[in-house]
Amino acid sequence: MTIARMAKSLLMAGVMTMAAGTPGRTAAIDVRFAPPDVELPKSAVCTPRVRDEDMIAEWTAWDQKALPKRATFAITRDMNRMRDLDARRFEPIITRIQELMPTVKKNYGETDALFDRVKLMLAKGESDKVREQALVQKLIDIGGHPAGSLNTLADYLIEGRGIAEDKEAGFKMKVQAAYGGNADAILDLARLTEDGQAVEGWEIEPELAVNMAFGSLVGVLDEGICDRISRVAREYDDGEVVVKDPALSMAWYRFAADLGDTAAAWEVAELNLLSEKVVKDNDVLLKYLKKAADGGNMAAILEMGRLYAEGALVPRDKEKAFTYFKQAEAAGNQAGVIKQAQLLEQTKDASPEDAAAYEDLLRRLIARKDPPPWAFTRLARVIQTRDGIWKSAPDVKPLLEEAVKRGDIEGGIDLAELLMREDFSPETIARSTDLLSGAIHINGEINAIAKLQRVYLCMDPAGPDVAASDYWANIEAGAGNKTLDLAPEQIDKLPELKDPMVIAAIQTQALYGRASALALYQRYLKGAGYSDQVLRFWAERAEVRRGATVEAALLEFKQNLEKGRINDAKRSIQMTGEGMTVDAGLSFARFLVNNYATDAESVALAKEILHPLAETGSGRAVRLLQELEGPDMDPLSSPLTRFGDVMRDRGDMSAQLLLAENAASAEERTRLYHQAISTQRCDYDDTMALAEFAIRHERQDVQRWLSIAEHIAGEDAWRQVKIADVFMALNGPDMQKHALDLYESAREGGEPAAYYRLVKHYADNTRKSYDPQKASAIFVELVERSELQDVPEKLLMLANMKPEIQRQVSLSINVQALYQKAAEAGQPVAMREVAKLLRDDAKDTQSIMAAFGWLKKAAEAGDAEAMFLLSQSYAYGLGTRPALDAAQAWMAKAAEAGYPAATQVLKLNNAGTEG
């Protein structure tokens, strides 16, 4: 098809689809001017536009000796773009292009040069100078201009730019330009007649005028056609002259893209990506997105990389994503580097190679002209993770200072913590609190709230400032960021409680990605009977959150432990498949050591859990490994020696205290103690650890840490008891009084341990405070407040008390009757104690047989001491016929259950056999 026939086809398409109308309308013109259905050229026709920054970079680097070997149209287009972007900045380049234009455009004469000179002066804001020199008038006087130049002169006259305003002459000239085929002139006149304004000499209906303009824009199939037909597409997208029609706009962009315009290809892809104006078509999207990317369109290149990185619309392919992002970087686009860094950030923790590549990218990023501020913070974190918080400090601090200087909020939070690891001077505390407060007030960083609370309560030597700490604690709670501390029975009852505020808080924290909240929320959803689809959604969310699986196992473990299901608790540890978090690993390992210390397999599992934690600098893991090694270990190969360098480079609070305990000098011990303070979590466990260290080495700080621990404990009765124990051990009168007050507070909270401590204190006849009546009253209260299944454990205390106390207790409660009642309810300890009472006070054979019956029931219910006593009954024929096999079997079970006397008997028996 010839060019003329194509133009005619385009015009006919428009004319045949225009709507009838009358002058005087204010609505946009309803014209459907569609691209023709023609066979397209096999090779690209257009000279695609490049990005402004790429164009500027190319012309800025130009040596200005000769014009580049490119189409004249493309050079002229770039000159006009630079003039519109910043005429003053690019004036030398534009002027030199104009000087050299005759070398590539033979018909570029003095009139053309004058036109370009006037355009440049007006773009610079020199309208008065143009008017003084009568340059526009000179161009008008020259005459013989093409339609486009006529329309430009018409605009100058109508707007009074560089010449006195003369609307009549300007519109007359615009009509000439319109009849000459200039699309801008035609559309301007169509707008005027659309609004009912008559223009002398222009009688064409708006619908026909639009068709003429669009047909004129299509015109000749040359390298500029894509710019012109993209103009048609924009008109249908804007809806200012013609009725907005996104589908028709996209059709014109597709036409331009098929002619080789990569910018138009991106427009097609973006319309489908956003799917706000057109119905999304993924096939069309991918076709034109790839076309745009292959043509060098930077937005398309980055989007293709994103699709492959996320596995959206295309299969996930990390290598292809990197290929596109590296292509963007090679083109000088900073986003290409950033996207590579973001992709590696997802895998850097699991791959040393990706961690090294991530660090390299961040270093390249901060070396660029205008690096993003966050890159300095991320690089600081990478170095800190690699080298440890202590070793890396000299390298990390300058990076964080630069991040703060450039306005990165997260960098300010990290710097605040680093500064306090250096010292606790008033100046440092002031700057750190300013950085944290700024992060909260400027950017709403909720993570900074807990850190600020920590400074006021635990870090500032002038503290604790409880009022300031509580203020920020309340802010944190109001923001929904405070970790919910739910008791095991509360967790299991969440579905039936149906408390919307609690559920909402858990869900919010789960959505933030907090591992513990994800585990808790999944447990709630299962208990509440939510659908498999909902459970699957949250399971998938947990899978990509590091530590969520471990937290789920830890939650299950704690629930089993609380309910006395020891073996189930152990199984929940063995089912944990991913790398341990420090808290989970320590909980699991301590449980194994406490409950299965004689089981080689369990001890091996504990060591397997602890070693990776020790390698991260966990002092508690190292201390527990020391405990497992025993007192006879070789100091040169002890865990303290093996992990000493790691703890010095990256050790946590407990590691610093462990190193301080073994410091070579008092000065070194004080330095490590201060490092421990700076890395504490400001929780109950850490403050108690600091208090215990202070008792041995920093006595002046003991009460500070105990008062902080007491504040953190709040109404937690068990923690009150533990704090009171430390106060009691300090031995001063005031300390003892404070301890008793805490015991009493915990007693009011129903904590059995508080009763035990108070009974023991008042039952000690070596103390001035000896008060058998008070001791017996507290003991009776403890028994009366206890559930029936818990009573036997409490009654066991009575056997070790003074006779006077036993007598007073017996006046208030019937011990044997309580044991009998609990035994009949199936309580193993009660069954054992009833058996012992019957046997010790046996008056006939029937009592001995009854005792045997209760022992057997207790042993079968899992009571280790009952197993041992039952073994003896079988061995000696007490209440039953002698049965050696049964005696040996129950002795073995007692030893397996951890009863020391049974273990000793088996050792003696084995020794006798070997002898």
Stockholm file with secondary structure:
# STOCKHOLM 1.0

chainA/1-915         MTIARMAKSLLMAGVMTMAAGTPGRTAAIDVRFAPPDVELPKSAVCTPRVRDEDMIAEWTAWDQKALPKRATFAITRDMNRMRDLDARRFEPIITRIQELMPTVKKNYGETDALFDRVKLMLAKGESDKVREQALVQKLIDIGGHPAGSLNTLADYLIEGRGIAEDKEAGFKMKVQAAYGGNADAILDLARLTEDGQAVEGWEIEPELAVNMAFGSLVGVLDEGICDRISRVAREYDDGEVVVKDPALSMAWYRFAADLGDTAAAWEVAELNLLSEKVVKDNDVLLKYLKKAADGGNMAAILEMGRLYAEGALVPRDKEKAFTYFKQAEAAGNQAGVIKQAQLLEQTKDASPEDAAAYEDLLRRLIARKDPPPWAFTRLARVIQTRDGIWKSAPDVKPLLEEAVKRGDIEGGIDLAELLMREDFSPETIARSTDLLSGAIHINGEINAIAKLQRVYLCMDPAGPDVAASDYWANIEAGAGNKTLDLAPEQIDKLPELKDPMVIAAIQTQALYGRASALALYQRYLKGAGYSDQVLRFWAERAEVRRGATVEAALLEFKQNLEKGRINDAKRSIQMTGEGMTVDAGLSFARFLVNNYATDAESVALAKEILHPLAETGSGRAVRLLQELEGPDMDPLSSPLTRFGDVMRDRGDMSAQLLLAENAASAEERTRLYHQAISTQRCDYDDTMALAEFAIRHERQDVQRWLSIAEHIAGEDAWRQVKIADVFMALNGPDMQKHALDLYESAREGGEPAAYYRLVKHYADNTRKSYDPQKASAIFVELVERSELQDVPEKLLMLANMKPEIQRQVSLSINVQALYQKAAEAGQPVAMREVAKLLRDDAKDTQSIMAAFGWLKKAAEAGDAEAMFLLSQSYAYGLGTRPALDAAQAWMAKAAEAGYPAATQVLKLNNAGTEG
#=GR chainA/1-915 SS CCHHHHHHHHHHHHHHTBCCCCTTCCSCBCBCCCCCCCCCCSSCCSCCCCCHHHHHHHHHTCCSSSCCSSCHHHHHHHHHHHHHHHTTTTHHHHHHHHHHGGGTCTTCCHHHHHHHHHHHHHHTTCHHHHHHTTHHHHHHHHCCCCHHHHHHHHHHHHHTSSSCCCHHHHHHHHHHHHHTTCHHHHHHHHHHHHTTCCBTTBCCCHHHHHHHHHHHHHCSCSTTHHHHHHHHHHHHHHCSSBCCCHHHHHHHHHHHHHTTCHHHHHHHHHHHHHCSSSCCCHHHHHHHHHHHHHTTCHHHHHHHHHHHHHTSSSCCCHHHHHHHHHHHHHTTCHHHHHHHHHHHHTTTTTCHHHHHHHHHHHHHHHTSSSCCHHHHHHHHHHHHHHHCTTTTHHHHHHHHHHHHHTTCHHHHHHHHHHHHHHCCCHHHHHHHHHHHHHHHHHHCCTHHHHHHHHIIIIICTTCCCHHHHHHHHHHHHHTTCSCCCCCHHHHHTHHHHCCHHHHHHHHHHHHHTCHHHHHHHHHHHHHTTCCHHHHHHHHHHHHTSTTHHHHHHHHHHHHHHHTTCHHHHHHHHHTCCSCCCHHHHHHHHHHHHHHCTTCHHHHHHHHHHHHHHHHTTCHHHHHHHHHHHCTTSCGGGSHHHHTHHHHHHHCCHHHHHHHHHTCSSHHHHHHHHHHHHHHCCCSHHHHHHHHHHHHHHCGGGHHHHHHHHHHHHTTCHHHHHHHHHHHHHHCCHHHHHHHHHHHHHHHHTTCHHHHHHHHHHHTCTTSTTCCHHHHHHHHHHHHHHSCGGGHHHHHGGGGGSCHHHHHHHHHHCCHHHHHHHHHHTTCHHHHHHHHHHHHHTCCSHHHHHHHHHHHHHHHHTTCHHHHHHHHHHHHHTSSSCCCHHHHHHHHHHHHHTTCHHHHHHHHHHHHHHHC
#=GC SS_cons         CCHHHHHHHHHHHHHHTBCCCCTTCCSCBCBCCCCCCCCCCSSCCSCCCCCHHHHHHHHHTCCSSSCCSSCHHHHHHHHHHHHHHHTTTTHHHHHHHHHHGGGTCTTCCHHHHHHHHHHHHHHTTCHHHHHHTTHHHHHHHHCCCCHHHHHHHHHHHHHTSSSCCCHHHHHHHHHHHHHTTCHHHHHHHHHHHHTTCCBTTBCCCHHHHHHHHHHHHHCSCSTTHHHHHHHHHHHHHHCSSBCCCHHHHHHHHHHHHHTTCHHHHHHHHHHHHHCSSSCCCHHHHHHHHHHHHHTTCHHHHHHHHHHHHHTSSSCCCHHHHHHHHHHHHHTTCHHHHHHHHHHHHTTTTTCHHHHHHHHHHHHHHHTSSSCCHHHHHHHHHHHHHHHCTTTTHHHHHHHHHHHHHTTCHHHHHHHHHHHHHHCCCHHHHHHHHHHHHHHHHHHCCTHHHHHHHHIIIIICTTCCCHHHHHHHHHHHHHTTCSCCCCCHHHHHTHHHHCCHHHHHHHHHHHHHTCHHHHHHHHHHHHHTTCCHHHHHHHHHHHHTSTTHHHHHHHHHHHHHHHTTCHHHHHHHHHTCCSCCCHHHHHHHHHHHHHHCTTCHHHHHHHHHHHHHHHHTTCHHHHHHHHHHHCTTSCGGGSHHHHTHHHHHHHCCHHHHHHHHHTCSSHHHHHHHHHHHHHHCCCSHHHHHHHHHHHHHHCGGGHHHHHHHHHHHHTTCHHHHHHHHHHHHHHCCHHHHHHHHHHHHHHHHTTCHHHHHHHHHHHTCTTSTTCCHHHHHHHHHHHHHHSCGGGHHHHHGGGGGSCHHHHHHHHHHCCHHHHHHHHHHTTCHHHHHHHHHHHHHTCCSHHHHHHHHHHHHHHHHTTCHHHHHHHHHHHHHTSSSCCCHHHHHHHHHHHHHTTCHHHHHHHHHHHHHHHC
//
